[in-house]
Each structure stands twice: as C-alpha cells, then as structure tokens.
Amino acid sequence: MRRFYKKVEKVKDDDGWIILLDGKSIKTPARQTLFLPTIALAENIVLEWEEQGLEIDPLTMPLTGYAYSAIDRSQPMKNQLIEQICAYAQSDVLCYRVDKPIDLAGRQEIEWQPILDWLSASRGIDLRVTSGINQVEQEPGVLELVKSNVSSFDQFQLTGLHAATISSGSIVLGLALIDKFIDFKKTQELSSLEELYQMEKWGRDIETIQRHDALRQEIYNAGRFMELVKPEAL
C-alpha cells in the first residue's frame, strides 16, 4: 500500500489515545478505532507510521500489529487467549530437562532453575520439573494459580504475553519477561538453550542463525510491547 498521509499525531480520548493520519483516526483491520492505553505506546506507534516511506510495510510496524491484535482478537477472545497461554504450564520448556549429556543437563539446571525459583517467590507458582522422557503432571492447584495470574492482565498485556510465550515455548519465560526479571535477549537464549549447546558442539549454519535472529526479534517486539502498555507507562 502506498503511503497516503503526511501528518501523524496522537490525541487523548476518553477511552485512551488515538492516532490520527491527516486528522483521521486509524482503524484496525476489523474497522474498529485504534484506542491505545498509554501515551508511551501511542508515541512509539506514531514513530512507526512516521518512519514509513513511499510504501507502507506492515512488517516494520510490530507495535501497530500487536495493538490491532489486542483490539480485534484479544478483546473478543480473551478467555481463549488465556487458555492458550496457560496450556504451556503443562509443557513448559524449562520443566523438561535432559539426562545426558551431563554438561547440558548441568547448564539447564544452572540457567533455568533460577527462573523457576523466581516464579515461585514472586507469584507463588511452583512448577514440577522432570528429566529424560518422563512426562510430568502439574498440580491442579498450581494450574489454577497460573490461570489466576494470567487472567489478571488486560487485553494489551495478554497480547504481548501470548506472543512471548508462544515464541519461547515457555509461560515461565513469558512471565519473567513481562515482569522484567529478564530481558528479551536472555529470554531467547534460555528458550534455545539446547540448540545453542548443539551449535557450540557442531558448529553454526545459516538456517539456524536466521531462525535465531527471527526468534530474537519476535521476543524483543513482544517484550517491548508489554513494557509500553504497562499502566506505569502512563
């Protein structure tokens, strides 16, 4: 799509902030007004639209894309979104360790366990850990606590948390990222610990590097979005 506007500005509204293109409010793909919860998010989305060239490239506007999703998808499908996020508590990558090789098992313990300890201390969620091919069943009460925590987020925070959880394969890392216990780079490293170990042993290839770069960007965008929509960013 060719750029059709000259001026981009943010305006405060009773329902939040809206973005105007030559005086007209941006609409989501479902034709809803793009209402934003914080001025920080509004300012950054203004920058995304201002930085477009002669052609509008949605791939260079991740924050706008997440905001669209929060309104068109997360709001009407909030319960389904919560269920999808919480499902990762049963298969979280941090809860499934290897037996061998010993050095990788040790690395997983050193790198992953502090994140699980933080989750227990900060949110009271104690997830069980297993190793080898053994399946682990989490306690029903723990799963209810996970759902209670996830349900406390609004539609914008859920959108970022959903993206971070799916990208990393871990609700634990998603929550650690949204609470700023770890940054996006550490999130990506922890979610890819075994693959990074294999690359150290057997070398790197272009395809793997490209996949890791894409994953790092996805997690960065999700983490940035979650930070910008927090109430304290007002």
C-alpha positions as CSV (number, residue, x, y, z in Angstrom):
1,M,0.0,0.0,0.0
2,R,1.3,3.4,-0.9
3,R,1.7,6.0,1.8
4,F,-1.4,8.2,1.7
5,Y,-0.8,10.6,4.6
6,K,1.6,13.4,5.5
7,K,0.9,14.1,9.2
8,V,0.8,11.6,12.1
9,E,-0.2,12.7,15.6
10,K,-1.5,11.3,18.9
11,V,-4.7,12.6,20.6
12,K,-6.0,11.9,24.1
13,D,-9.5,10.5,24.1
14,D,-11.8,9.3,26.9
15,D,-11.0,5.7,26.0
16,G,-7.3,6.2,25.7
17,W,-5.0,7.6,23.0
18,I,-5.8,7.5,19.3
19,I,-3.5,8.0,16.3
20,L,-4.6,10.5,13.6
21,L,-3.3,10.3,10.0
22,D,-4.0,13.7,8.4
23,G,-6.7,14.2,11.1
24,K,-8.4,10.8,10.6
25,S,-8.2,8.1,13.2
26,I,-6.5,4.8,12.4
27,K,-8.8,1.8,12.1
28,T,-7.9,-1.8,12.9
29,P,-8.4,-4.4,10.2
30,A,-11.8,-5.1,11.7
31,R,-12.7,-1.4,11.3
32,Q,-12.5,-0.5,15.0
33,T,-10.9,2.7,16.2
34,L,-7.3,2.0,17.4
35,F,-7.5,3.0,21.0
36,L,-4.2,2.8,22.9
37,P,-3.9,2.5,26.7
38,T,-0.7,4.5,27.3
39,I,1.0,7.6,25.9
40,A,4.2,5.6,25.7
41,L,2.7,3.1,23.2
42,A,1.0,5.9,21.3
43,E,4.3,7.8,20.9
44,N,6.0,4.7,19.6
45,I,3.3,3.8,17.2
46,V,3.4,7.4,15.9
47,L,7.1,6.8,15.1
48,E,6.3,3.6,13.2
49,W,3.9,5.4,10.9
50,E,6.1,8.5,10.5
51,E,9.1,6.3,9.5
52,Q,7.2,4.7,6.6
53,G,8.5,5.5,3.1
54,L,6.6,5.8,-0.1
55,E,5.2,2.3,0.6
56,I,3.7,1.2,3.9
57,D,5.4,-2.0,5.1
58,P,3.4,-3.7,8.0
59,L,6.5,-5.9,8.8
60,T,8.2,-2.7,10.1
61,M,5.3,-1.8,12.3
62,P,5.2,-4.6,15.0
63,L,3.7,-2.4,17.7
64,T,0.9,-1.4,15.5
65,G,0.3,-5.1,14.6
66,Y,0.1,-6.1,18.3
67,A,-2.2,-3.2,19.0
68,Y,-4.5,-4.3,16.2
69,S,-4.5,-7.8,17.6
70,A,-5.2,-6.6,21.1
71,I,-8.4,-4.9,19.9
72,D,-9.6,-7.3,17.1
73,R,-8.6,-10.6,18.7
74,S,-7.6,-10.4,22.3
75,Q,-10.6,-8.4,23.5
76,P,-13.4,-10.7,22.0
77,M,-11.4,-13.9,22.5
78,K,-9.9,-13.2,25.9
79,N,-10.9,-16.5,27.5
80,Q,-9.4,-18.5,24.7
81,L,-6.2,-16.5,24.8
82,I,-5.8,-17.1,28.5
83,E,-6.4,-20.9,27.9
84,Q,-3.8,-20.9,25.2
85,I,-1.2,-19.2,27.4
86,C,-1.9,-21.3,30.4
87,A,-1.6,-24.6,28.4
88,Y,2.1,-24.0,28.3
89,A,2.3,-24.7,32.0
90,Q,1.9,-28.4,31.2
91,S,4.6,-28.5,28.6
92,D,6.9,-25.6,29.6
93,V,10.4,-25.9,28.1
94,L,12.0,-25.1,31.4
95,C,10.3,-28.0,33.1
96,Y,11.7,-30.7,30.7
97,R,15.4,-31.4,31.3
98,V,17.8,-33.8,29.6
99,D,19.6,-36.7,31.4
100,K,22.5,-36.7,29.0
101,P,24.9,-35.2,28.1
102,I,25.8,-34.3,31.7
103,D,27.2,-30.9,30.8
104,L,24.0,-29.8,29.0
105,A,21.9,-31.2,32.0
106,G,24.1,-29.1,34.3
107,R,23.7,-26.0,32.1
108,Q,19.9,-26.4,32.2
109,E,19.9,-26.6,36.0
110,I,22.1,-23.5,36.3
111,E,20.3,-21.4,33.8
112,W,16.7,-22.5,34.1
113,Q,16.2,-23.2,37.8
114,P,16.7,-19.6,39.0
115,I,13.8,-18.5,36.7
116,L,11.6,-21.2,38.2
117,D,12.7,-20.1,41.7
118,W,11.9,-16.5,40.9
119,L,8.4,-17.6,39.7
120,S,7.8,-19.4,43.0
121,A,9.0,-16.5,45.1
122,S,7.3,-13.7,43.1
123,R,4.0,-15.3,42.0
124,G,3.7,-18.4,44.2
125,I,3.8,-20.8,41.2
126,D,5.7,-24.0,41.8
127,L,6.0,-26.0,38.7
128,R,7.3,-29.5,38.7
129,V,10.4,-30.5,36.7
130,T,11.2,-33.8,35.0
131,S,14.1,-35.2,33.0
132,G,14.6,-37.7,30.2
133,I,11.4,-39.0,28.5
134,N,9.3,-38.8,31.7
135,Q,6.1,-36.8,31.5
136,V,5.3,-34.5,34.4
137,E,1.8,-33.6,35.6
138,Q,1.4,-30.3,37.3
139,E,-0.8,-30.0,40.4
140,P,-4.3,-28.8,39.7
141,G,-3.9,-26.1,42.3
142,V,-0.8,-24.8,40.6
143,L,-2.5,-24.7,37.3
144,E,-5.4,-22.7,38.8
145,L,-2.8,-20.3,40.2
146,V,-1.2,-19.9,36.8
147,K,-4.7,-19.1,35.3
148,S,-5.4,-16.6,38.1
149,N,-2.1,-14.8,37.3
150,V,-2.6,-14.8,33.6
151,S,-6.2,-13.6,34.0
152,S,-5.1,-10.5,35.8
153,F,-3.6,-9.0,32.7
154,D,-5.6,-6.8,30.4
155,Q,-6.1,-7.4,26.7
156,F,-2.9,-5.5,25.7
157,Q,-0.6,-7.2,28.2
158,L,-2.2,-10.6,27.2
159,T,-1.4,-9.9,23.6
160,G,2.3,-9.5,24.3
161,L,2.4,-12.3,26.8
162,H,0.8,-14.6,24.3
163,A,3.4,-13.8,21.7
164,A,6.3,-14.1,24.1
165,T,5.0,-17.5,25.4
166,I,4.5,-19.0,22.0
167,S,7.8,-17.7,20.7
168,S,9.8,-19.1,23.7
169,G,7.7,-22.2,24.3
170,S,7.5,-21.1,27.9
171,I,4.9,-19.3,30.1
172,V,7.6,-19.0,32.7
173,L,9.9,-17.0,30.4
174,G,6.8,-15.0,29.2
175,L,6.0,-14.0,32.8
176,A,9.7,-13.3,33.6
177,L,9.8,-11.0,30.6
178,I,6.6,-9.2,31.3
179,D,7.8,-8.6,34.9
180,K,11.2,-7.5,33.6
181,F,13.1,-10.2,35.6
182,I,14.9,-11.0,32.4
183,D,15.3,-9.1,29.1
184,F,14.4,-10.2,25.6
185,K,18.0,-11.4,24.8
186,K,18.1,-13.6,27.9
187,T,14.6,-14.9,27.1
188,Q,15.7,-16.0,23.7
189,E,18.9,-17.6,25.0
190,L,17.1,-19.6,27.7
191,S,14.4,-20.8,25.3
192,S,17.0,-22.0,22.8
193,L,19.5,-23.4,25.4
194,E,19.7,-26.9,23.9
195,E,20.0,-25.7,20.3
196,L,22.7,-23.2,21.3
197,Y,24.6,-26.0,23.0
198,Q,24.4,-28.1,19.9
199,M,25.8,-25.3,17.8
200,E,28.7,-24.9,20.2
201,K,29.5,-28.6,19.7
202,W,28.8,-29.0,16.0
203,G,29.1,-25.5,14.5
204,R,26.6,-22.9,13.3
205,D,24.8,-22.9,10.0
206,I,23.0,-20.1,8.1
207,E,19.5,-21.5,8.6
208,T,19.9,-21.8,12.3
209,I,21.3,-18.4,12.6
210,Q,18.5,-16.9,10.6
211,R,15.9,-18.7,12.8
212,H,17.6,-17.4,16.0
213,D,17.6,-13.9,14.6
214,A,13.9,-14.1,13.8
215,L,13.1,-15.5,17.2
216,R,15.2,-12.8,18.9
217,Q,13.3,-10.1,17.0
218,E,9.9,-11.7,17.9
219,I,10.7,-11.8,21.6
220,Y,12.1,-8.3,21.5
221,N,8.9,-6.9,19.9
222,A,6.7,-8.8,22.4
223,G,8.7,-7.6,25.4
224,R,8.8,-4.0,24.2
225,F,5.0,-4.0,23.6
226,M,4.4,-5.4,27.1
227,E,6.6,-2.7,28.6
228,L,4.9,0.1,26.7
229,V,1.3,-1.0,27.7
230,K,2.0,-1.2,31.5
231,P,-0.1,1.2,33.5
232,E,3.0,2.9,35.0
233,A,4.0,3.9,31.5
234,L,1.1,6.5,31.5
